[in-house]
Amino acid sequence: MPNENKAATMPSGIRFDADKGTYRVDYIRMRDGHRIHVYRSGIPTLKEALRLKEELFLQRLEEYRRKKRNVLCFGDFYDRYVDYRSLHVRQSSLVQARAVKNKLFLPYLAMPTSTVLSSSYLKSFYDVIILDETLSCPWKNRIIGVLRNMVSVAFKWKMLSSEEYQEGMAVLENVPERAKFHERIIWSEEEERRFLRVIEEDSHHVMFLLFMELGARISEFLALRWEDFDPKSGTIVIRHQLLNNSQKTFVVSDVLKTKESYRSCRIRKEVKEALSSYHKAAQESPYLFPNPHNPKQPFSKAMFRKFFEEYMKRAKVRRVTPHAIRHAKATKLLRACRNMLEVKAVARYMGHSASVLMDIYSHSETTTIDSVLSRVRS
């Protein structure tokens, strides 16, 4: 009876276990937007239980305050970011991050992280970088790379929404014009054959063969699933993109870069047959090209670029970026066009409007204008 009276008079959130003669603290906390039941049992005295309840209450109050002031101020975020990155990158990358902080962010350390990394603020930072004549193009690209990584980490830590993440990355997508030299290089058919010829592993051969056939963005290509491939008609539907990808985490979104990016692409017969044969021998995975360490994840962007560089060196072809393959595909398709209707069809295939395709993804050469002039003069 005394124990029952003792249990009845306990403060809320504290229970007395009559069988064991100990106390238990029950508490509900919010973490990452979810309600979590936190409890501690086996507490010997009521005084200790009250102290622990107060501690849990203060933790919850601090979480609420952080949420109220938009999770973290940018100074706290940067400190956590450097600690996190120190486990994954070289020391030189951290030196670059500190240089970016000292150059751009010192007046903004007390502001909320989501405000500092919003698209409007990033646009102002980007303009400062581009207009700075004291910076070389490689250094401008390094600073832009640090900004991209900060936005990715903030999204991973749920400080930015998916829409805010995509808006921020869109602002930082462009690089100084001179740094796009390698995207203007168009491989010849012989260079493409040499590149594919040095790839010995079947899965990699099919992967790069399809990549060159589609001319898709890397984020769209690596997010392709088997349900997007129709072996009968030989079409691939592009409707997802890989936003964030590492060895442990990945985010696949159904929100693409533009409304024109949702498209269906028909592939050549030989590419379709190679992909179908690869499908029969492929390991069980929802993705066309899964991560070799974890089939439930897509092939990572870092690994894709690593193998692309390696095979390019082996083939001894002109150095280009993976995105240059997209430019090359668009340019070759446009060369074959005879009227504007065909240009619009190519634009749909590439996932762009015709005007953007003509301005950005097509590169004319001297031989092109010479052929046009010869037809006009004849």
VOBA-1610 file (N, C-alpha, C; in pm, whole numbers, padded with zeros to 5 digits, always signed):
BEGIN
Met+00081-00122+00000Met+00000+00000+00000Met+00085+00128+00000Pro+00189+00134+00081Pro+00273+00254+00078Pro+00334+00278-00059Asn+00374+00166-00126Asn+00432+00181-00258Asn+00331+00236-00358Glu+00203+00194-00345Glu+00099+00243-00434Glu+00079+00393-00413Asn+00076+00437-00286Asn+00064+00581-00258Asn+00182+00658-00313Lys+00301+00596-00302Lys+00422+00661-00352Lys+00414+00680-00504Ala+00365+00574-00576Ala+00352+00582-00721Ala+00249+00685-00762Ala+00143+00698-00683Ala+00034+00792-00717Ala+00077+00937-00701Thr+00173+00962-00610Thr+00214+01101-00583Thr+00338+01142-00661Met+00383+01062-00755Met+00503+01094-00833Met+00476+01213-00925Pro+00576+01298-00948Pro+00563+01406-01046Pro+00541+01348-01186Ser+00477+01426-01275Ser+00451+01376-01411Ser+00584+01349-01482Gly+00587+01239-01555Gly+00708+01200-01626Gly+00800+01110-01545Ile+00767+01088-01417Ile+00849+00999-01333Ile+00759+00888-01279Arg+00805+00766-01294Arg+00729+00652-01243Arg+00814+00576-01142Phe+00743+00514-01046Phe+00812+00433-00945Phe+00780+00287-00972Asp+00885+00208-00989Asp+00870+00064-01013Asp+00871-00006-00876Ala+00752-00048-00832Ala+00739-00106-00698Ala+00814-00238-00686Asp+00818-00317-00794Asp+00885-00447-00787Asp+01035-00433-00766Lys+01096-00337-00835Lys+01241-00321-00827Lys+01283-00214-00726Gly+01189-00130-00685Gly+01223-00023-00592Gly+01306+00087-00654Thr+01294+00106-00786Thr+01368+00211-00857Thr+01271+00302-00932Tyr+01326+00410-00986Tyr+01245+00509-01056Tyr+01275+00504-01206Arg+01175+00552-01281Arg+01189+00558-01427Arg+01141+00694-01474Val+01220+00756-01566Val+01184+00885-01624Val+01139+00863-01768Asp+01017+00910-01800Asp+00964+00903-01936Asp+00956+01044-01993Tyr+01000+01059-02118Tyr+00995+01191-02178Tyr+00977+01178-02329Ile+00908+01273-02390Ile+00890+01279-02534Ile+00976+01392-02588Arg+01062+01360-02684Arg+01147+01463-02745Arg+01125+01467-02895Met+01151+01583-02956Met+01143+01598-03102Met+01283+01591-03160Arg+01302+01505-03259Arg+01432+01495-03325Arg+01410+01478-03474Asp+01469+01568-03554Asp+01454+01565-03700Asp+01307+01562-03742Gly+01224+01634-03666Gly+01083+01642-03702Gly+00999+01525-03656His+01057+01431-03579His+00984+01314-03532His+00976+01313-03379Arg+00865+01263-03326Arg+00850+01250-03181Arg+00920+01121-03136Ile+01010+01133-03041Ile+01085+01018-02993Ile+01060+01001-02843His+01027+00879-02804His+01003+00849-02663His+01137+00817-02596Val+01180+00902-02506Val+01306+00885-02434Val+01275+00843-02291Tyr+01342+00743-02241Tyr+01320+00703-02101Tyr+01450+00653-02040Arg+01459+00662-01909Arg+01570+00608-01832Arg+01511+00529-01717Ser+01558+00410-01695Ser+01506+00325-01587Ser+01618+00285-01493Gly+01580+00225-01381Gly+01680+00179-01283Gly+01744+00292-01205Ile+01676+00406-01190Ile+01731+00520-01116Ile+01706+00497-00966Pro+01810+00501-00883Pro+01795+00458-00743Pro+01714+00554-00655Thr+01724+00686-00677Thr+01658+00781-00587Thr+01569+00878-00664Leu+01473+00937-00593Leu+01383+01035-00655Leu+01460+01162-00693Lys+01557+01199-00610Lys+01637+01318-00638Lys+01710+01303-00772Glu+01768+01185-00796Glu+01839+01160-00921Glu+01741+01160-01039Ala+01620+01106-01017Ala+01519+01105-01123Ala+01476+01247-01159Leu+01458+01333-01057Leu+01421+01472-01083Leu+01531+01546-01158Arg+01657+01519-01120Arg+01769+01582-01189Arg+01774+01541-01335Leu+01753+01411-01361Leu+01756+01360-01498Leu+01639+01416-01580Lys+01523+01429-01517Lys+01408+01486-01588Lys+01436+01631-01628Glu+01498+01705-01539Glu+01533+01843-01569Glu+01633+01851-01684Glu+01728+01758-01684Glu+01829+01754-01791Glu+01764+01727-01927Leu+01671+01630-01930Leu+01601+01599-02054Leu+01515+01717-02100Phe+01454+01786-02003Phe+01373+01902-02036Phe+01458+02013-02100Leu+01576+02037-02043Leu+01664+02141-02096Leu+01713+02104-02237Gln+01739+01975-02259Gln+01779+01931-02393Gln+01669+01959-02494Arg+01546+01927-02455Arg+01434+01950-02546Arg+01413+02100-02570Leu+01430+02180-02464Leu+01415+02324-02477Leu+01520+02382-02572Glu+01643+02332-02563Glu+01750+02378-02651Glu+01720+02341-02796Glu+01667+02219-02818Glu+01629+02179-02952Glu+01521+02270-03008Tyr+01425+02306-02922Tyr+01318+02396-02964Tyr+01374+02533-03001Arg+01467+02583-02919Arg+01526+02714-02947Arg+01604+02713-03078Arg+01679+02604-03101Arg+01754+02592-03227Arg+01659+02591-03346Lys+01548+02519-03330Lys+01450+02514-03437Lys+01391+02652-03461Lys+01366+02726-03351Lys+01308+02859-03360Lys+01400+02953-03436Arg+01531+02941-03413Arg+01624+03031-03482Arg+01684+02963-03605Asn+01602+02877-03664Asn+01636+02814-03792Asn+01755+02719-03780Val+01750+02632-03681Val+01841+02520-03657Val+01977+02565-03603Leu+02058+02631-03685Leu+02193+02670-03641Leu+02231+02801-03707Cys+02306+02884-03634Cys+02365+02999-03701Cys+02479+02949-03790Phe+02517+03028-03890Phe+02614+02980-03988Phe+02750+02953-03924Gly+02787+03029-03820Gly+02916+03005-03753Gly+02922+02866-03692Asp+02813+02824-03623Asp+02808+02689-03565Asp+02808+02584-03676Phe+02730+02613-03783Phe+02726+02519-03895Phe+02864+02501-03955Tyr+02938+02611-03974Tyr+03070+02601-04036Tyr+03163+02517-03950Asp+03160+02535-03816Asp+03246+02457-03728Asp+03214+02308-03740Arg+03085+02275-03740Arg+03046+02135-03756Arg+03086+02083-03894Tyr+03071+02168-03994Tyr+03104+02130-04132Tyr+03252+02095-04143Val+03340+02177-04084Val+03484+02150-04090Val+03518+02021-04016Asp+03456+01998-03899Asp+03480+01873-03826Asp+03437+01753-03909Tyr+03323+01765-03975Tyr+03270+01656-04058Tyr+03360+01632-04179Arg+03400+01740-04247Arg+03481+01725-04367Arg+03622+01676-04337Ser+03672+01704-04217Ser+03808+01660-04183Ser+03821+01508-04184Leu+03707+01437-04173Leu+03709+01290-04176Leu+03706+01235-04318His+03675+01322-04417His+03650+01272-04552His+03742+01328-04660Val+03811+01440-04631Val+03886+01506-04738Val+04029+01532-04695Arg+04107+01577-04793Arg+04246+01612-04765Arg+04255+01747-04693Gln+04369+01771-04632Gln+04390+01895-04557Gln+04379+02017-04649Ser+04421+02002-04775Ser+04416+02115-04868Ser+04273+02161-04891Ser+04176+02068-04889Ser+04036+02105-04907Ser+03986+02188-04789Leu+04033+02155-04669Leu+03994+02233-04552Leu+04055+02372-04556Val+04177+02382-04609Val+04240+02514-04625Val+04156+02600-04720Gln+04108+02540-04829Gln+04021+02612-04922Gln+03893+02657-04853Ala+03833+02569-04771Ala+03709+02602-04701Ala+03731+02720-04607Arg+03844+02721-04535Arg+03873+02833-04443Arg+03896+02962-04521Ala+03962+02952-04637Ala+03985+03070-04719Ala+03852+03127-04769Val+03758+03039-04806Val+03627+03083-04851Val+03552+03151-04736Lys+03562+03094-04617Lys+03496+03155-04500Lys+03550+03295-04475Asn+03683+03310-04476Asn+03743+03440-04448Asn+03712+03542-04558Lys+03696+03494-04680Lys+03674+03585-04792Lys+03528+03627-04804Leu+03435+03536-04773Leu+03294+03561-04802Leu+03203+03572-04679Phe+03230+03493-04576Phe+03127+03468-04475Phe+03146+03537-04341Leu+03256+03608-04319Leu+03280+03666-04186Leu+03166+03757-04138Pro+03104+03837-04223Pro+02995+03923-04172Pro+02864+03846-04146Tyr+02859+03719-04185Tyr+02731+03646-04181Tyr+02730+03531-04079Leu+02833+03522-03992Leu+02845+03405-03904Leu+02729+03394-03805Ala+02669+03505-03764Ala+02561+03500-03666Ala+02424+03479-03730Met+02418+03478-03862Met+02289+03463-03930Met+02251+03315-03942Pro+02123+03284-03958Pro+02080+03144-03975Pro+02143+03081-04099Thr+02176+02954-04088Thr+02242+02884-04199Thr+02156+02885-04325Ser+02026+02859-04309Ser+01939+02852-04427Ser+01929+02987-04498Thr+01950+03097-04424Thr+01948+03230-04488Thr+02077+03253-04566Val+02191+03222-04502Val+02321+03245-04567Val+02335+03158-04692Leu+02281+03035-04688Leu+02293+02943-04802Leu+02170+02946-04891Ser+02088+03051-04881Ser+01973+03066-04969Ser+02021+03109-05108Ser+01936+03091-05208Ser+01977+03119-05346Ser+02010+03267-05366Ser+01938+03358-05297Ser+01965+03501-05315Ser+02104+03539-05262Tyr+02138+03486-05143Tyr+02271+03515-05087Tyr+02380+03449-05171Leu+02357+03324-05213Leu+02456+03255-05294Leu+02481+03328-05426Lys+02374+03386-05481Lys+02390+03462-05607Lys+02482+03582-05583Ser+02465+03650-05469Ser+02552+03765-05441Ser+02697+03720-05420Phe+02718+03606-05351Phe+02853+03554-05333Phe+02913+03517-05469Tyr+02832+03455-05552Tyr+02879+03410-05683Tyr+02923+03529-05768Asp+02845+03637-05764Asp+02880+03757-05841Asp+03012+03816-05793Val+03034+03814-05660Val+03160+03865-05605Val+03277+03783-05657Ile+03261+03651-05662Ile+03368+03562-05708Ile+03399+03587-05856Ile+03294+03595-05937Ile+03314+03609-06082Ile+03380+03743-06116Leu+03344+03849-06044Leu+03396+03982-06075Leu+03533+04010-06014Asp+03582+03919-05930Asp+03711+03940-05863Asp+03825+03913-05961Glu+03892+04018-06005Glu+04000+04003-06104Glu+04128+03949-06043Thr+04137+03946-05910Thr+04259+03895-05847Thr+04260+03743-05841Leu+04146+03680-05868Leu+04136+03533-05861Leu+04155+03473-05999Ser+04232+03367-06006Ser+04244+03292-06131Ser+04120+03205-06150Cys+04099+03158-06271Cys+03983+03071-06298Cys+03985+02943-06213Pro+04101+02876-06197Pro+04100+02757-06111Pro+04056+02787-05968Trp+04100+02903-05914Trp+04060+02936-05776Trp+03913+02970-05768Lys+03859+03036-05871Lys+03715+03062-05873Lys+03637+02932-05870Asn+03685+02835-05946Asn+03616+02705-05948Asn+03626+02634-05813Arg+03740+02647-05745Arg+03754+02585-05613Arg+03657+02647-05513Ile+03644+02779-05517Ile+03552+02846-05425Ile+03409+02803-05453Ile+03373+02796-05581Ile+03238+02752-05618Ile+03216+02609-05571Gly+03321+02526-05581Gly+03310+02387-05535Gly+03286+02379-05385Val+03353+02464-05306Val+03330+02467-05161Val+03187+02509-05131Leu+03137+02610-05202Leu+02999+02655-05181Leu+02900+02543-05214Arg+02924+02472-05323Arg+02837+02360-05359Arg+02836+02256-05248Asn+02954+02228-05193Asn+02962+02125-05090Asn+02891+02168-04964Met+02902+02296-04927Met+02830+02346-04809Met+02680+02329-04826Val+02630+02361-04946Val+02486+02346-04972Val+02446+02199-04963Ser+02529+02110-05016Ser+02499+01966-05010Ser+02493+01916-04866Val+02591+01958-04784Val+02594+01914-04644Val+02475+01971-04566Ala+02441+02098-04592Ala+02325+02158-04525Ala+02197+02084-04561Phe+02186+02042-04686Phe+02069+01962-04728Phe+02070+01825-04661Lys+02187+01764-04651Lys+02199+01633-04588Lys+02161+01640-04440Trp+02194+01751-04374Trp+02162+01769-04232Trp+02023+01829-04211Lys+01944+01837-04321Lys+01804+01882-04316Lys+01790+02027-04272Met+01890+02108-04305Met+01881+02251-04281Met+01825+02326-04402Leu+01823+02258-04517Leu+01765+02313-04638Leu+01664+02213-04692Ser+01556+02263-04747Ser+01458+02175-04811Ser+01509+02133-04948Ser+01442+02038-05010Ser+01482+01992-05144Ser+01476+02107-05245Glu+01372+02192-05235Glu+01359+02305-05328Glu+01472+02406-05307Glu+01504+02435-05179Glu+01612+02529-05150Glu+01747+02475-05199Tyr+01765+02343-05182Tyr+01889+02279-05229Tyr+01904+02295-05381Gln+01798+02265-05453Gln+01805+02271-05599Gln+01823+02415-05648Glu+01757+02511-05583Glu+01774+02651-05621Glu+01917+02697-05596Gly+01974+02657-05482Gly+02112+02694-05452Gly+02211+02635-05548Met+02194+02506-05582Met+02286+02441-05674Met+02273+02500-05815Ala+02150+02541-05851Ala+02130+02601-05983Ala+02207+02733-05994Val+02210+02809-05886Val+02285+02936-05885Val+02433+02909-05906Leu+02484+02802-05846Leu+02628+02774-05848Leu+02670+02684-05963Glu+02579+02657-06054Glu+02611+02562-06161Glu+02711+02617-06262Asn+02695+02742-06300Asn+02783+02799-06402Asn+02922+02825-06346Val+03022+02805-06431Val+03161+02831-06395Val+03214+02937-06491Pro+03325+03002-06458Pro+03381+03100-06550Pro+03397+03044-06692Glu+03369+03126-06790Glu+03361+03079-06929Glu+03489+03012-06976Arg+03605+03065-06935Arg+03732+03007-06980Arg+03752+02866-06928Ala+03688+02834-06814Ala+03705+02700-06758Ala+03622+02596-06831Lys+03537+02642-06928Lys+03453+02549-07002Lys+03520+02501-07131Phe+03649+02523-07143Phe+03720+02486-07266Phe+03701+02337-07296His+03714+02253-07193His+03708+02109-07217His+03568+02063-07254Glu+03465+02146-07228Glu+03330+02109-07269Glu+03307+02141-07416Arg+03394+02221-07477Arg+03379+02255-07618Arg+03446+02152-07710Ile+03528+02067-07653Ile+03596+01967-07734Ile+03496+01858-07772Ile+03486+01831-07901Ile+03396+01727-07950Ile+03481+01611-08000Trp+03469+01496-07935Trp+03544+01380-07979Trp+03500+01336-08119Ser+03595+01289-08195Ser+03563+01227-08324Ser+03511+01085-08299Glu+03455+01024-08402Glu+03405+00887-08388Glu+03519+00792-08354Glu+03637+00818-08408Glu+03753+00733-08379Glu+03792+00743-08232Glu+03788+00863-08175Glu+03820+00881-08033Glu+03717+00810-07944Glu+03591+00817-07982Glu+03487+00747-07906Glu+03510+00597-07908Arg+03545+00544-08026Arg+03571+00399-08037Arg+03693+00360-07954Arg+03798+00443-07957Arg+03918+00414-07878Arg+03886+00415-07729Phe+03803+00509-07687Phe+03765+00517-07545Phe+03691+00391-07503Leu+03593+00347-07582Leu+03514+00228-07546Leu+03597+00100-07557Arg+03696+00102-07648Arg+03775-00019-07673Arg+03864-00056-07554Val+03908+00045-07476Val+03999+00015-07364Val+03925-00034-07240Ile+03791-00027-07239Ile+03713-00069-07122Ile+03694-00220-07126Glu+03755-00289-07032Glu+03750-00436-07031Glu+03631-00490-06953Glu+03592-00424-06845Glu+03481-00472-06764Glu+03348-00448-06837Asp+03267-00555-06848Asp+03144-00547-06927Asp+03047-00442-06876Ser+03028-00437-06743Ser+02931-00342-06687Ser+02972-00198-06715His+03104-00169-06706His+03152-00034-06734His+03139-00002-06883His+03162-00103-06968His+03151-00080-07112His+03007-00042-07148Val+02910-00115-07093Val+02769-00085-07120Val+02732+00051-07061Met+02783+00080-06942Met+02751+00207-06876Met+02797+00327-06960Phe+02923+00326-07006Phe+02972+00440-07082Phe+02917+00442-07225Leu+02887+00324-07279Leu+02823+00319-07411Leu+02685+00385-07405Leu+02606+00352-07302Leu+02474+00412-07287Leu+02485+00561-07254Phe+02583+00598-07173Phe+02603+00739-07137Phe+02630+00823-07262Met+02712+00771-07352Met+02743+00844-07475Met+02624+00843-07571Glu+02541+00740-07562Glu+02423+00732-07648Glu+02315+00831-07605Leu+02291+00841-07474Leu+02184+00927-07423Leu+02223+01075-07420Gly+02349+01103-07386Gly+02389+01242-07369Gly+02317+01308-07252Ala+02286+01230-07149Ala+02212+01282-07034Ala+02308+01344-06934Arg+02253+01422-06843Arg+02333+01473-06731Arg+02372+01355-06642Ile+02486+01366-06572Ile+02532+01256-06486Ile+02428+01226-06379Ser+02369+01329-06319Ser+02271+01307-06213Ser+02149+01231-06264Glu+02107+01259-06389Glu+01993+01188-06448Glu+02032+01045-06484Phe+02152+01029-06539Phe+02196+00898-06587Phe+02211+00798-06473Leu+02276+00840-06363Leu+02301+00747-06253Leu+02174+00713-06175Ala+02068+00792-06192Ala+01942+00764-06123Ala+01850+00672-06204Leu+01894+00628-06324Leu+01809+00542-06407Leu+01784+00408-06339Arg+01660+00361-06349Arg+01621+00231-06293Arg+01576+00139-06406Trp+01570+00010-06374Trp+01528-00086-06476Trp+01383-00062-06518Glu+01302-00009-06431Glu+01163+00020-06467Glu+01154+00134-06569Asp+01263+00211-06586Asp+01265+00319-06685Asp+01303+00269-06825Phe+01344+00144-06836Phe+01391+00089-06964Phe+01287-00007-07021Asp+01247+00020-07147Asp+01154-00068-07218Asp+01232-00143-07325Pro+01264-00272-07303Pro+01348-00345-07400Pro+01279-00369-07534Lys+01146-00368-07537Lys+01076-00393-07663Lys+01089-00275-07758Ser+01061-00157-07709Ser+01068-00038-07794Ser+01207+00025-07796Gly+01291-00014-07703Gly+01425+00044-07696Gly+01423+00189-07651Thr+01336+00222-07555Thr+01328+00359-07503Thr+01363+00362-07355Ile+01417+00474-07312Ile+01451+00497-07171Ile+01382+00627-07129Val+01307+00617-07019Val+01238+00735-06967Val+01324+00798-06858Ile+01350+00926-06871Ile+01429+01000-06770Ile+01333+01081-06685Arg+01324+01046-06556Arg+01230+01112-06466Arg+01284+01128-06324His+01409+01090-06299His+01469+01106-06167His+01608+01166-06182Gln+01660+01220-06074Gln+01800+01264-06073Gln+01860+01237-05935Leu+01990+01214-05936Leu+02065+01186-05814Leu+02116+01318-05758Leu+02053+01364-05648Leu+02090+01494-05592Leu+02214+01487-05505Asn+02220+01384-05421Asn+02328+01375-05324Asn+02373+01229-05320Asn+02502+01206-05331Asn+02549+01068-05341Asn+02685+01053-05273Ser+02693+00962-05176Ser+02820+00928-05115Ser+02820+00777-05091Gln+02922+00728-05024Gln+02929+00584-04999Gln+02822+00537-04902Lys+02768+00628-04822Lys+02671+00586-04719Lys+02531+00638-04746Thr+02518+00754-04805Thr+02386+00813-04823Thr+02367+00855-04967Phe+02240+00862-05008Phe+02209+00913-05141Phe+02066+00964-05139Val+02038+01060-05228Val+01904+01117-05240Val+01868+01117-05387Val+01764+01044-05423Val+01713+01042-05560Val+01582+01120-05561Ser+01576+01223-05644Ser+01459+01311-05649Ser+01385+01293-05781Asp+01253+01310-05777Asp+01173+01309-05900Asp+01149+01451-05951Val+01219+01549-05891Val+01212+01689-05938Val+01338+01715-06021Leu+01320+01728-06153Leu+01434+01749-06242Leu+01465+01897-06259Lys+01572+01924-06331Lys+01623+02061-06342Lys+01522+02154-06409Thr+01461+02112-06519Thr+01361+02192-06588Thr+01243+02103-06623Lys+01133+02165-06663Lys+01015+02086-06701Lys+01041+02007-06829Glu+01133+02057-06915Glu+01167+01983-07037Glu+01254+01861-07010Ser+01309+01851-06887Ser+01400+01741-06855Ser+01329+01606-06848Tyr+01198+01607-06825Tyr+01122+01481-06826Tyr+01104+01439-06971Arg+01164+01327-07008Arg+01162+01290-07150Arg+01178+01140-07169Ser+01149+01097-07290Ser+01168+00958-07329Ser+01267+00955-07443Cys+01373+00875-07431Cys+01481+00871-07530Cys+01488+00734-07595Arg+01486+00731-07726Arg+01502+00606-07799Arg+01650+00582-07824Ile+01695+00458-07804Ile+01836+00426-07823Ile+01853+00333-07943Arg+01972+00332-08000Arg+02000+00250-08118Arg+01989+00100-08086Lys+01969+00021-08189Lys+01946-00123-08173Lys+02062-00191-08103Glu+02186-00159-08143Glu+02302-00227-08084Glu+02319-00190-07936Val+02284-00065-07901Val+02291-00025-07760Val+02183-00094-07680Lys+02063-00105-07737Lys+01952-00174-07670Lys+01989-00321-07645Glu+02048-00388-07745Glu+02086-00529-07728Glu+02194-00545-07622Ala+02291-00453-07621Ala+02397-00460-07518Ala+02339-00441-07379Leu+02243-00348-07365Leu+02181-00322-07235Leu+02095-00440-07192Ser+02024-00503-07286Ser+01941-00619-07253Ser+02027-00737-07208Ser+02139-00759-07277Ser+02230-00868-07237Ser+02290-00841-07100Tyr+02326-00716-07076Tyr+02380-00680-06945Tyr+02275-00701-06836His+02148-00673-06867His+02040-00690-06769His+02027-00835-06724Lys+02045-00929-06817Lys+02033-01070-06781Lys+02142-01113-06684Ala+02261-01054-06699Ala+02374-01093-06614Ala+02391-01002-06493Ala+02313-00894-06484Ala+02332-00796-06376Ala+02281-00850-06244Gln+02339-00802-06134Gln+02293-00838-06001Gln+02160-00771-05972Glu+02087-00826-05878Glu+01955-00772-05846Glu+01970-00633-05783Ser+01916-00536-05852Ser+01920-00397-05803Ser+01815-00318-05880Pro+01752-00221-05816Pro+01655-00139-05891Pro+01721-00047-05992Tyr+01852-00021-05976Tyr+01921+00075-06061Tyr+01993+00005-06176Leu+02000+00073-06291Leu+02071+00016-06405Leu+02216-00012-06370Phe+02278+00085-06300Phe+02419+00071-06265Phe+02434+00094-06114Pro+02428-00015-06037Pro+02433-00001-05891Pro+02575+00018-05840Asn+02584+00067-05716Asn+02711+00079-05649Asn+02767-00061-05624Pro+02891-00090-05665Pro+02946-00225-05646Pro+02956-00267-05499His+02962-00170-05406His+02971-00202-05264His+02833-00220-05199Asn+02730-00165-05261Asn+02594-00174-05206Asn+02495-00168-05323Pro+02444-00283-05368Pro+02354-00285-05485Pro+02226-00204-05468Lys+02190-00172-05343Lys+02068-00095-05321Lys+02089+00053-05349Gln+02215+00094-05369Gln+02246+00233-05399Gln+02289+00247-05544Pro+02268+00364-05604Pro+02316+00386-05741Pro+02467+00407-05744Phe+02524+00392-05861Phe+02667+00418-05884Phe+02696+00562-05846Ser+02800+00585-05770Ser+02827+00721-05719Ser+02890+00808-05828Lys+02868+00939-05816Lys+02923+01034-05913Lys+03075+01034-05908Ala+03131+01022-05787Ala+03277+01025-05773Ala+03341+00906-05845Met+03282+00787-05828Met+03335+00668-05896Met+03322+00681-06047Phe+03207+00736-06091Phe+03185+00753-06235Phe+03293+00842-06294Arg+03321+00955-06231Arg+03424+01047-06283Arg+03563+00984-06276Lys+03588+00907-06170Lys+03718+00841-06154Lys+03744+00745-06270Phe+03646+00659-06301Phe+03665+00563-06409Phe+03670+00633-06544Phe+03593+00741-06560Phe+03597+00816-06686Phe+03737+00871-06711Glu+03799+00929-06609Glu+03935+00981-06621Glu+04034+00869-06652Glu+04018+00757-06583Glu+04112+00644-06602Glu+04107+00592-06744Tyr+03986+00569-06798Tyr+03973+00515-06933Tyr+04016+00618-07038Met+03999+00746-07007Met+04041+00850-07100Met+04194+00850-07114Lys+04263+00831-07001Lys+04410+00826-07005Lys+04457+00702-07081Arg+04391+00588-07058Arg+04431+00466-07127Arg+04413+00478-07278Ala+04302+00542-07320Ala+04272+00553-07462Ala+04356+00660-07532Lys+04420+00747-07452Lys+04503+00855-07506Lys+04423+00943-07602Val+04305+00985-07555Val+04220+01076-07631Val+04228+01215-07568Arg+04175+01314-07636Arg+04176+01450-07581Arg+04096+01455-07452Arg+04147+01528-07355Arg+04084+01533-07224Arg+03957+01617-07230Val+03847+01560-07180Val+03720+01631-07171Val+03658+01599-07035Thr+03553+01671-07001Thr+03476+01640-06880Thr+03362+01547-06919Pro+03307+01470-06823Pro+03190+01387-06857Pro+03075+01468-06915His+03057+01592-06867His+02947+01674-06920His+02970+01711-07066Ala+03097+01707-07111Ala+03126+01737-07252Ala+03063+01633-07344Ile+03040+01512-07294Ile+02973+01409-07374Ile+02833+01454-07411Arg+02767+01524-07318Arg+02633+01578-07346Arg+02641+01686-07455His+02740+01773-07445His+02759+01875-07548His+02787+01810-07684Ala+02869+01706-07684Ala+02904+01639-07809Ala+02782+01574-07872Lys+02699+01509-07789Lys+02578+01444-07841Lys+02485+01547-07904Ala+02464+01660-07835Ala+02375+01764-07888Ala+02430+01821-08019Thr+02560+01846-08023Thr+02621+01903-08144Thr+02609+01808-08262Lys+02634+01679-08241Lys+02626+01581-08351Lys+02484+01564-08401Leu+02386+01567-08309Leu+02247+01556-08353Leu+02204+01680-08431Leu+02250+01798-08387Leu+02212+01921-08457Leu+02275+01928-08596Arg+02394+01871-08611Arg+02457+01870-08743Arg+02374+01792-08844Ala+02301+01691-08795Ala+02221+01608-08884Ala+02083+01668-08913Cys+02046+01776-08843Cys+01913+01836-08862Cys+01906+01912-08994Arg+01787+01906-09058Arg+01767+01976-09184Arg+01665+02089-09174Asn+01588+02092-09066Asn+01490+02199-09049Asn+01465+02219-08901Met+01386+02321-08867Met+01361+02355-08726Met+01277+02251-08654Leu+01194+02177-08727Leu+01116+02071-08663Leu+01209+01965-08606Glu+01314+01932-08682Glu+01411+01834-08634Glu+01491+01891-08518Val+01520+02021-08520Val+01590+02085-08408Val+01507+02073-08280Lys+01375+02097-08291Lys+01288+02086-08175Lys+01283+01942-08123Ala+01287+01845-08214Ala+01287+01704-08174Ala+01416+01671-08097Val+01528+01725-08146Val+01656+01704-08076Val+01651+01770-07939Ala+01591+01888-07931Ala+01580+01958-07802Ala+01501+01874-07702Arg+01391+01812-07747Arg+01313+01724-07658Arg+01396+01605-07614Tyr+01475+01549-07706Tyr+01560+01433-07673Tyr+01663+01470-07567Met+01719+01592-07576Met+01822+01635-07482Met+01763+01693-07353Gly+01630+01717-07350Gly+01568+01769-07229Gly+01586+01919-07211His+01578+01994-07325His+01593+02139-07320His+01499+02202-07420Ser+01479+02332-07406Ser+01408+02406-07509Ser+01503+02426-07627Ala+01446+02453-07745Ala+01528+02468-07865Ala+01625+02586-07853Ser+01580+02696-07790Ser+01667+02814-07779Ser+01787+02786-07689Val+01763+02719-07575Val+01874+02687-07485Val+01969+02588-07551Leu+01913+02493-07623Leu+01997+02393-07691Leu+02090+02462-07791Met+02036+02554-07869Met+02118+02621-07970Met+02223+02712-07906Asp+02190+02774-07792Asp+02283+02868-07730Asp+02395+02800-07653Ile+02363+02690-07585Ile+02458+02632-07490Ile+02516+02499-07537Tyr+02430+02408-07585Tyr+02474+02271-07607Tyr+02515+02240-07750Ser+02534+02341-07831Ser+02584+02317-07966Ser+02707+02403-07988His+02811+02346-08046His+02937+02417-08066His+02976+02407-08214Ser+02980+02521-08280Ser+03017+02521-08421Ser+03168+02519-08436Glu+03214+02467-08549Glu+03356+02461-08578Glu+03381+02525-08715Thr+03507+02545-08749Thr+03540+02607-08877Thr+03486+02525-08993Thr+03495+02392-08981Thr+03447+02305-09088Thr+03296+02321-09108Thr+03224+02349-09000Thr+03079+02365-09010Thr+03044+02487-09093Ile+03103+02602-09060Ile+03072+02724-09134Ile+03123+02716-09277Asp+03234+02646-09300Asp+03285+02629-09436Asp+03187+02552-09522Ser+03127+02448-09464Ser+03031+02367-09540Ser+02905+02448-09573Val+02863+02533-09480Val+02745+02618-09504Val+02775+02718-09616Leu+02891+02783-09608Leu+02927+02882-09707Leu+02942+02820-09847Ser+02993+02699-09852Ser+03012+02633-09982Ser+02876+02604-10047Arg+02774+02569-09966Arg+02642+02542-10021Arg+02577+02672-10070Val+02602+02782-09996Val+02543+02911-10036Val+02606+02961-10165Arg+02737+02945-10182Arg+02808+02998-10298Arg+02787+02916-10424Ser+02757+02786-10403Ser+02745+02699-10520Ser+02614+02722-10593
//
